[in-house]
Amino acid sequence: MPPGLFFIDAIGPFFRGYRKNRINWSKIPFEHLEIQGDARTRQWQGIAADLKHFLREAAAMGYNAVTFDDLAHLARHPLHEKEVAERIEVFREEFKRLFEITSEAGMAVFLTSDILPLTPALEAEFGGDRDRLDRYFTGQVEQIFEDFPTIAGLIVRIGESDGLDVADPIRTCLHLTTPAHTNRLLRQLCAVAEARNRKLILRTWTVGAYRIGDLIWHRRTLAETLRGIDSPAFMVSMKHGESDFFRHLPLNRAFFRVSQPLIIEFQARREYEGAGECPAPIASDLEHFARALSRLPNLAGVSVWCQTGGWHRFRRLAFLPDAGDDSWIRLNAMMIPPVFRDGESVASILARHFGPERAADAMEFIQAAETVQADLLYLREFATGKWFFRRVRIPPLLHLYWDRLFINHAVRKILRHFVRDPESAIREGEDAALLFPRMIDLAARLGLPVDDLEHWRDFCGIVLLARRYYLLPYDPDLPEKIRAAKSAYKARWPREVRERYRIKLSFEPFHLKRRTLGWAAGLLLRKKRGYRLIDHVFTLHLLSFAFRIFRKRRPQSLPKFLRKSAMGIDTLFR
């Protein structure tokens, strides 16, 4: 039986006019929303108009449920600070109207929440009392279900919280640290949802913190977390791989170990692959995963992020009027419902979208774009490997992160350790780059943005130079070639024309011998999911203690992007 729920996130309208240089796309920027006077009226009227347009677009593509952020900014509490309480009253009024618009459009409304949101006053009141914090959050959920009858359910995330850049007085923290505690709270929340005929959806995404940090891939952690939960209100939502939204990851085997209704998550605006600035089709993965899951009796839904995800400067908004070209996001988003609901092929979808006469060109373009992403942005030999550090699976893309390409001696040392056939890696990337002239020609014939292809081609030229620097014997002329290519890229694509990648160069020697790196990798990394004795003794425990001491004594020793991006690298060692 095909899945019946097709979710899509609706945060795009809330980012209109948000001019922050580097944007946290993980949640609505509530501090950007106006709460009084004409500014409030204009902004919220604009959000409502954009939402109506978005809903028409999403419904036409086959989506029937919409996700909004978030519970914490709609739930009252008597201990809230005065300013927080006042803002929440405005948000309750404005979101109630948006929820009604969504319901009238025939779309189910789902609200998101991290576990657990607090303000300074609430944190001072509850301290570390876990039972009181559980009751507080359960009460917040109960209140939301009572006050907003249009909300069909709540989607909770337990393994990640607000980024370090969030200045909102309402901030989330990692509250659940063990499978047993998570199971207890889920049972309480299921009772609340079941009594009010709502849904409670648990996202298994985690960033590796605490014992619960391997929930996304560890079968025992998952089993303990879900043990005995058979409520008709409960569903489980998982990313398609054992890490974030990357290529080269096989389908997460946890889909075949969960008995509760399941939702599979995809990202149409690929945060690690240009965030809508270049084609990043996932057609092959969609068809492969749909076939693999087609016989699962409990696949209940598909959830798609068309705007959510990442910390970067790219600012394409999906499915909004006069917001720039969203072709690459649209190509992914429009494929997902018919592939999973109807079993339709990508070729058939493209023929319907572009017309039969251009179907072959569209399919050729999609396949070429997938090849460039898989073989040029990623290093296939490294990306297809399976490596675990502590409670996380190592991402298959290390040198390119959000909107930054890192070309430095440290990355070179690491990649040279893992890539044993550098000549093949160079050849794969250069063969993929040869597809650009044909892709540009096809894009023009298909009415797709050629300018994006030319920008992507120029950036990928630097990626190819970087690959030669990473993998081949040191060439003293190459750093200067890379610097010249960076300068040409910046001149060709000035910020006034478009957002572009940041290319971070450093050719200073990284003083770590290859033998030492190999020893460290053997100690810290493993190829199997199961933990080794050394992990139980050292990697999971003593290493955490050592890292805390190191960070305390040398707080500025790590690069800023590791300390300040998202939740910070410290989270990995909790």
C-alpha positions in Angstrom: 0.0 0.0 0.0 1.5 3.4 -1.0 2.2 6.0 1.7 -0.7 8.4 2.3 1.0 11.4 3.9 3.3 13.7 1.9 4.8 16.5 4.1 6.6 19.6 2.9 8.1 22.4 5.0 6.5 25.9 4.8 9.3 28.0 6.3 10.2 29.9 3.1 7.6 32.7 3.5 9.1 33.7 6.8 12.5 34.5 5.3 11.3 37.3 3.0 13.5 40.3 3.6 15.8 38.4 6.0 19.1 39.9 5.0 21.4 38.3 7.5 24.7 37.5 5.8 25.0 33.8 6.8 21.5 32.3 7.4 20.5 29.5 9.8 18.0 27.7 7.7 17.1 25.1 10.4 14.1 27.0 11.7 11.9 30.1 11.1 13.9 33.2 12.3 11.3 34.3 14.9 13.4 37.3 16.0 12.9 38.6 12.4 9.1 38.6 12.7 7.4 41.9 13.5 5.0 42.1 16.5 3.4 45.5 16.4 2.2 48.4 14.2 2.2 48.8 10.5 5.4 46.7 10.1 3.6 43.7 11.7 0.6 44.2 9.4 2.6 44.4 6.3 4.9 41.5 7.1 2.2 39.1 8.2 0.0 40.0 5.2 3.0 39.2 3.0 3.6 35.9 4.7 -0.1 34.9 4.3 0.0 35.8 0.6 3.2 33.9 0.1 1.8 30.9 2.0 -1.3 30.8 -0.2 0.9 30.7 -3.3 3.2 28.1 -1.7 0.2 25.9 -0.8 -1.1 26.0 -4.4 2.3 25.0 -5.7 2.8 22.2 -3.1 -0.7 20.7 -3.6 -0.2 20.7 -7.4 2.9 18.6 -6.8 1.0 16.1 -4.7 1.7 17.2 -1.1 -1.1 17.0 1.4 0.6 18.0 4.7 2.6 21.1 5.8 5.1 21.5 8.6 5.5 24.7 10.6 8.0 25.8 13.3 7.4 25.5 16.2 5.7 24.7 19.5 7.8 26.8 21.8 6.8 30.1 20.1 3.1 29.3 20.4 2.7 27.7 23.9 2.1 29.9 26.9 3.6 29.5 30.3 3.1 31.6 33.5 6.8 31.8 34.1 7.6 33.3 30.7 9.4 36.6 30.7 7.2 39.6 29.9 8.7 40.2 26.4 8.5 36.5 25.6 4.9 36.3 26.6 4.0 39.3 24.5 5.7 37.9 21.4 4.0 34.5 21.9 0.5 36.2 22.0 1.2 37.8 18.6 2.5 34.6 17.2 -0.5 32.7 18.4 -2.8 35.1 16.7 -0.9 35.3 13.4 -0.2 31.5 13.2 -3.8 30.6 13.9 -4.7 32.5 10.7 -1.9 30.8 8.8 -3.1 27.4 10.1 -6.6 28.2 8.9 -5.4 29.2 5.5 -3.5 25.9 5.3 -6.5 23.8 6.4 -8.8 25.6 3.9 -6.3 24.7 1.2 -6.9 21.0 2.0 -3.5 20.5 3.7 -2.9 19.0 7.1 -1.0 21.2 9.6 1.9 19.7 11.6 4.0 21.6 14.1 7.6 20.9 14.9 9.5 21.0 18.2 12.8 20.1 19.6 12.9 18.5 23.0 13.3 20.7 24.9 12.6 24.5 24.6 13.3 26.8 27.5 13.7 30.4 28.4 16.2 31.7 31.1 13.3 32.0 33.6 12.1 28.4 32.9 15.6 27.1 33.1 16.1 28.8 36.5 12.9 27.3 37.7 13.3 23.7 36.6 17.1 23.4 36.8 18.1 19.8 36.0 14.9 18.2 37.4 14.1 15.8 34.5 10.7 14.7 35.8 9.5 18.3 36.1 10.9 19.1 32.7 9.0 16.1 31.2 5.8 17.3 32.8 6.4 20.9 31.6 6.9 19.7 28.0 3.9 17.4 28.1 1.8 20.2 29.4 3.0 22.4 26.5 1.9 19.8 24.0 -1.4 19.3 25.7 -2.0 23.1 25.6 -1.2 23.4 21.9 -3.5 20.6 20.9 -6.3 22.2 23.0 -5.8 25.7 21.7 -5.2 25.0 18.0 -7.7 22.5 16.7 -6.3 22.8 13.1 -3.0 21.2 14.2 -3.1 17.5 13.1 0.1 16.5 14.9 3.5 17.3 16.4 6.9 16.3 14.9 9.5 16.1 17.6 13.3 16.1 17.2 15.3 14.8 20.2 18.9 14.7 18.9 19.6 18.3 17.8 18.9 21.7 19.3 19.2 25.3 18.3 22.4 26.4 16.8 24.9 28.6 18.6 23.9 31.6 16.5 20.3 31.6 17.8 19.7 34.8 19.8 16.1 34.1 20.6 15.3 34.0 24.4 13.5 30.8 23.6 16.2 28.2 23.0 16.1 24.5 22.8 18.5 22.1 24.6 19.3 18.4 24.4 17.1 17.0 27.2 16.8 13.3 26.4 20.1 11.5 26.8 19.1 7.8 27.1 16.8 5.4 25.2 14.9 4.6 28.5 14.2 8.2 29.3 13.1 8.9 25.7 10.8 5.9 25.8 9.1 7.2 29.0 8.5 10.6 27.6 7.3 9.3 24.2 4.7 7.2 26.1 3.4 10.3 27.9 3.2 12.3 24.7 1.5 9.5 22.9 -1.2 9.4 25.6 -1.8 13.2 25.1 -1.9 12.8 21.3 -4.1 9.7 21.3 -6.6 11.3 23.7 -7.1 14.2 21.3 -6.9 12.2 18.0 -3.6 13.8 16.9 -0.4 12.4 15.7 3.0 12.3 17.4 5.9 11.8 15.1 9.4 11.1 16.4 12.4 12.1 14.1 15.3 9.8 14.8 17.9 12.4 13.6 20.7 12.9 16.0 24.2 14.5 16.0 25.9 12.0 18.2 25.4 13.4 21.7 24.9 11.2 24.7 23.8 7.6 24.7 20.8 8.4 22.5 23.2 9.9 20.0 23.3 6.8 17.7 19.5 6.5 17.4 19.6 7.0 13.7 21.6 3.8 13.0 22.1 1.7 16.1 19.6 -1.1 16.2 19.7 -1.7 20.0 19.3 2.1 20.8 16.4 2.3 18.3 14.7 -0.9 19.7 15.0 0.3 23.4 13.7 3.7 22.4 10.6 2.3 20.7 10.0 -0.7 22.9 6.3 -1.3 23.7 5.0 1.9 22.0 2.0 0.7 20.0 -0.2 3.8 20.1 -2.2 4.5 17.0 -1.1 8.2 17.4 2.6 7.3 17.0 4.8 7.5 13.9 8.6 7.3 13.3 10.4 9.6 10.8 13.9 8.9 9.5 16.3 10.3 7.0 17.0 8.0 4.1 20.6 7.3 5.1 22.6 6.8 8.3 24.0 10.4 8.2 22.7 13.7 6.9 21.3 14.3 3.4 24.3 13.1 1.4 24.9 10.9 -1.7 26.6 7.5 -1.7 24.8 6.4 1.5 22.8 3.2 1.3 19.2 3.1 2.5 19.1 3.0 6.3 18.4 -0.6 7.4 16.4 0.7 10.4 13.4 1.1 8.0 13.2 -2.7 8.1 13.5 -3.0 11.9 10.7 -0.6 12.9 7.1 -1.9 13.3 5.4 1.5 13.9 4.2 3.6 10.9 7.2 5.0 9.1 8.0 8.3 7.3 11.1 8.6 5.0 12.7 12.0 4.8 14.3 13.7 1.7 15.8 17.1 1.0 14.8 18.8 -2.2 17.0 21.9 -1.5 20.2 20.0 -0.9 22.0 21.9 1.8 25.4 20.3 1.0 25.1 20.4 -2.8 24.4 24.1 -3.6 21.2 24.7 -1.7 19.2 25.3 -4.9 22.0 27.3 -6.7 22.8 24.4 -9.0 21.2 21.1 -10.1 21.4 18.4 -7.5 18.9 15.8 -8.6 18.1 12.8 -6.5 16.1 10.9 -9.1 18.2 7.7 -8.9 18.0 7.6 -5.1 14.3 8.2 -5.2 13.6 5.3 -7.6 16.0 2.9 -5.8 14.6 3.7 -2.3 11.0 3.5 -3.5 11.6 0.1 -4.9 13.3 -1.1 -1.7 10.5 0.2 0.5 7.6 -0.8 -1.8 6.8 -3.9 0.2 6.9 -2.4 3.6 3.4 -2.5 5.0 4.1 0.3 7.5 5.5 3.0 5.2 3.0 5.7 5.9 4.5 8.9 4.6 7.2 10.9 2.9 8.6 14.2 4.3 10.4 16.7 2.1 12.5 19.7 3.2 12.3 22.2 0.4 13.7 25.1 2.4 15.0 23.8 5.7 18.6 22.9 6.4 22.1 24.3 6.7 24.0 27.4 7.6 24.9 29.2 4.5 24.6 32.4 2.4 22.6 30.8 -0.4 19.1 32.2 -0.3 16.9 30.7 -3.0 13.3 30.6 -1.7 11.2 27.7 -2.9 7.8 28.1 -4.6 7.2 31.8 -3.8 6.3 34.5 -6.4 9.1 36.8 -7.5 11.7 35.1 -5.3 14.2 33.9 -7.8 14.5 30.8 -9.9 13.7 27.6 -7.9 14.1 25.2 -10.8 16.5 22.8 -9.1 14.5 22.6 -5.9 11.3 22.1 -8.0 12.8 19.2 -10.0 13.4 17.2 -6.9 10.2 18.1 -5.0 7.9 17.4 -7.9 9.4 13.9 -8.4 8.9 12.6 -4.9 5.1 12.2 -4.6 4.5 10.4 -7.9 7.5 8.1 -7.4 6.4 7.0 -3.9 2.6 7.3 -4.3 2.0 6.0 -7.8 5.2 4.1 -8.5 5.8 6.3 -11.5 9.2 6.4 -13.2 11.3 9.6 -13.3 11.3 9.4 -17.1 7.5 9.5 -17.1 7.5 12.5 -14.7 10.0 14.4 -16.8 8.0 13.7 -20.0 4.9 15.1 -18.4 6.7 18.2 -17.0 8.8 19.1 -20.1 6.7 17.5 -22.8 7.3 14.2 -24.7 9.5 16.0 -27.3 12.0 17.1 -24.7 11.8 14.1 -22.3 15.0 12.5 -23.6 16.9 15.7 -23.2 15.5 16.1 -19.6 16.5 12.6 -18.7 20.0 13.1 -20.1 20.4 16.3 -18.2 19.3 14.7 -14.9 21.7 11.8 -15.3 24.6 14.2 -16.2 23.9 16.4 -13.2 23.8 13.4 -10.9 27.1 12.3 -12.3 28.7 15.7 -11.6 27.5 15.7 -8.1 28.4 12.1 -7.3 31.8 12.0 -9.0 33.1 15.6 -8.9 31.8 17.1 -5.7 32.3 13.8 -3.8 35.4 11.6 -3.8 33.8 8.3 -4.6 36.4 6.1 -3.0 36.1 8.0 0.3 32.3 8.6 0.0 31.4 4.9 -0.5 33.5 3.9 2.5 31.8 3.2 5.9 33.5 4.9 8.8 32.1 5.6 12.3 33.5 7.9 15.0 31.9 7.6 18.4 28.2 7.7 17.7 28.1 9.2 14.2 28.7 7.9 10.8 31.4 10.0 9.1 29.8 12.2 6.4 30.9 11.2 2.8 31.7 14.8 2.0 34.5 16.4 4.1 36.2 19.1 2.0 33.0 20.9 1.0 30.6 22.0 3.7 27.5 24.1 3.1 28.9 27.1 1.2 32.6 26.5 1.9 35.3 24.7 0.0 38.3 23.9 2.2 41.6 23.7 0.4 44.3 23.2 3.0 47.1 20.9 4.1 45.1 19.3 6.9 42.3 18.2 4.5 45.0 17.0 2.1 46.6 14.8 4.7 43.2 13.3 5.7 42.0 12.6 2.1 45.4 11.1 1.1 45.0 8.7 3.9 41.6 7.4 2.8 41.9 7.6 -1.0 44.3 4.8 -2.1 43.8 5.2 -5.9 44.3 9.0 -6.6 44.7 8.6 -10.3 41.2 7.1 -10.6 39.8 9.8 -8.4 41.3 12.5 -10.6 40.0 10.8 -13.7 36.5 10.4 -12.3 36.3 14.1 -11.5 37.7 15.3 -14.9 35.4 12.9 -16.8 32.4 14.4 -14.9 33.6 17.9 -15.7 33.5 17.1 -19.5 29.7 16.9 -19.2 29.3 20.7 -18.6 29.2 21.8 -22.3 26.4 19.3 -23.0 24.6 20.2 -19.8 24.6 23.9 -20.6 23.2 23.1 -24.1 20.5 20.9 -22.7 19.6 23.5 -20.0 19.1 26.1 -22.7 16.8 23.7 -24.7 14.8 22.8 -21.6 14.4 26.4 -20.4 16.5 25.8 -17.3 18.7 28.6 -15.9 21.9 28.4 -17.9 23.5 31.1 -15.7 23.4 28.6 -12.8 25.2 26.0 -14.9 28.0 28.4 -15.8 28.5 29.3 -12.2 28.6 25.7 -11.2 31.0 24.9 -14.0 33.4 27.6 -12.8 33.2 26.5 -9.2 33.8 22.9 -10.1 36.9 23.9 -12.0 38.3 25.0 -8.6 37.1 21.7 -7.0 39.1 19.8 -9.7 42.2 21.8 -8.9 41.6 21.1 -5.2 41.3 17.4 -5.9 44.8 17.5 -7.6 46.2 19.3 -4.6 44.6 16.9 -2.2 45.6 13.6 -3.9 48.7 14.0 -6.1 52.3 14.5 -5.1 52.9 18.0 -4.0 53.3 20.5 -6.9 54.8 23.8 -5.8 53.0 25.6 -8.7 49.5 24.4 -7.8 48.8 26.7 -4.8 49.3 29.7 -7.1 47.0 28.2 -9.8 44.4 27.7 -7.1 44.7 31.3 -5.9 44.4 32.6 -9.5 41.3 30.4 -10.1 39.7 31.7 -6.9 40.4 35.3 -8.0 38.9 34.7 -11.4 35.8 33.0 -9.8 35.2 36.0 -7.6 35.6 38.4 -10.4 33.3 36.4 -12.7 30.7 36.1 -10.0 30.7 39.2 -7.8 28.4 39.2 -4.8 26.3 41.9 -6.4 25.4 39.4 -9.1 24.8 36.2 -7.0 25.7 34.4 -3.9 28.8 32.2 -4.4 30.9 29.6 -2.6 33.5 30.7 -0.1 36.8 29.2 -0.8 39.0 28.8 2.2 42.7 28.5 1.4 45.6 27.7 3.6 48.8 26.0 2.4 50.6 26.1 5.7 52.1 22.8 6.6 50.0 20.6 8.8 52.5 19.0 11.1 51.1 15.5 11.5 53.1 12.5 10.0 51.3 10.1 7.8 52.1 7.2 10.2 50.6 9.2 13.1 47.5 9.9 11.1 47.1 6.2 10.3 47.5 5.3 13.9 45.0 7.9 15.0 42.5 6.8 12.4 42.8 3.1 13.5 42.3 4.1 17.1 39.4 6.5 16.7 37.5 5.3 13.6 35.9 1.9 12.9 34.3 0.4 9.8 31.5 -1.5 11.7 28.5 -0.1 13.4 29.1 -2.0 16.6 31.4 -0.6 19.2 34.8 -2.1 19.9 36.3 -2.5 23.4 38.5 0.5 22.7 35.4 2.5 22.0 33.8 1.6 25.3 37.0 2.3 27.2 38.5 5.3 25.4 36.6 6.8 22.4 33.2 7.1 24.2 34.4 8.0 27.7 38.0 9.0 28.2 38.2 10.9 25.0 35.2 13.0 26.0 36.9 13.9 29.3 40.1 14.7 27.5 38.3 16.9 24.9 36.6 19.0 27.7 40.0 19.6 29.4 41.6 20.5 26.0 38.8 23.0 25.2 38.9 24.6 28.6 42.6 25.2 28.4 42.7 26.2 24.7 39.3 27.6 23.9 40.4 29.1 20.6 42.4 26.2 19.4 39.8 24.8 16.9 38.8 26.6 13.7 35.9 29.1 14.2 33.6 27.1 11.9 33.9 24.1 14.1 33.3 26.1 17.3 30.6 28.4 16.0 28.6 26.5 13.3 25.4 24.8 14.2 25.7 23.3 17.7 29.5 23.3 17.7 31.8 20.4 17.6 31.6 20.1 21.5 28.3 18.4 21.0 30.0 15.4 19.4 31.9 14.7 22.6 29.0 14.7 25.0 
